[in-house]
């Protein structure tokens, strides 16, 4: 049964059938194999999978990220961080990392983060003598912090799939995200310590204050989102709506960067992105129902438990599975396929679902910067026009940073659970 499930899904994806339809077809194959095919099961689960209020957070976070990117808010963030760090050797690299961290507090998506920061910084880094392949690798790696630091679209997907508190998952991503940022800064220091790079003059206090003033509207948005969620004023879904409305108001009425055509295009792009995610969510609900009936979670659980009964050994084995799957599939589909299979096992081992959800999202995000799929890599290549091969050669040290952090947070659960437990018992 497990082999039929895996092979069917691999075959459908390999022949370029979209993931959402591949999941639906795999559901059909499993039902036929079990001899209890019932066509009505698939549309019923499609409808129940998409009919979830918490999923409303996804289109609004996507919309907020689009408004920030097109409306000039990301440029304000870059200028602000540049005034603080531009005078340091390799300073634009540090600017990329910190600016990505700030932008991550709004977009919740790695592709949006990389596109927004990369389109501003990468041309400037090339102009200042930075190697295109190395700087692109850094921006791509920094962009993957987007789905880890709250808010996070993949965490919304996992929360809905597993019935897990999205708010607690958001908070669980804070420390892993910050650790990653710190280690990326250290890695950039090691990678550039022998290079001759131009630096800017140290910004005066007046220049810093002016850049802070210009970026204040952008910098307030992550504060509003996190502050509102932590204080209980609004839920993550409501936070997404507030973020989108705020970003719209700032882009149109404060920075005045958007016209009617751009606004229309933003809504169209957001709708397209949302439709892709929602199709996968709906299809994954159907296959989750089928694999539960087929007892695939129990089969995989028995297989893993036959190797060891120690929960940390099992979690490490799961990490390897996640890393492999992440190389071949995007984050949200991977969550929706692996989640229903692995979540019953980790609950059986006494692992907090919030902790496991953060680990799964973190591990799958690594796949965004690894071949052959690596969506973020293609965004970086599109901006700087370098080959994917050259980019892959430079990004491996930064991929190693993410892998190290993944295993650190796996073996030290308080790094993930400290803040959620502090605010929400």
ABEGO torsion letter per residue (X at the ends): XAAAAAAAAAAAAAAGBBAAAAAAAAAAAAAAAAGBBBAAAAAAAAAAAABBAAAAAAAAAAAAAAAAAAAGAAAAAAAAAAAAAAABBGAAAAAAAAAAAAAAAAAGBAAAAAAAAAAAAAAAAAAAGBBAAAAAAAAAAAAAAAAABOBBAAAAAAAAAAGBBAAAAAAAAAAAAAAAAAAAAAAAAAAAAABBBBBBBBBBAAAAAAAAAAAAAAAAAAAAAAAAAAAGABBAAAAAAAAAAAAAAAAAAAAGABBAAAAAAAAAAAAAAAAAAAAAAAAAAAAAAAAAAAGAAAAAAAAAAAABABAAAAAAAAAAAAAAAAAABBAAAAAAAAAAAAAAAAAAAGBBAAAAAAAAAAAAAAAAABOAAGAAAAAAAAAAGBBAAAAAAAAAAAAAAAAAAAAAAAABAAAAAAAAAAABX
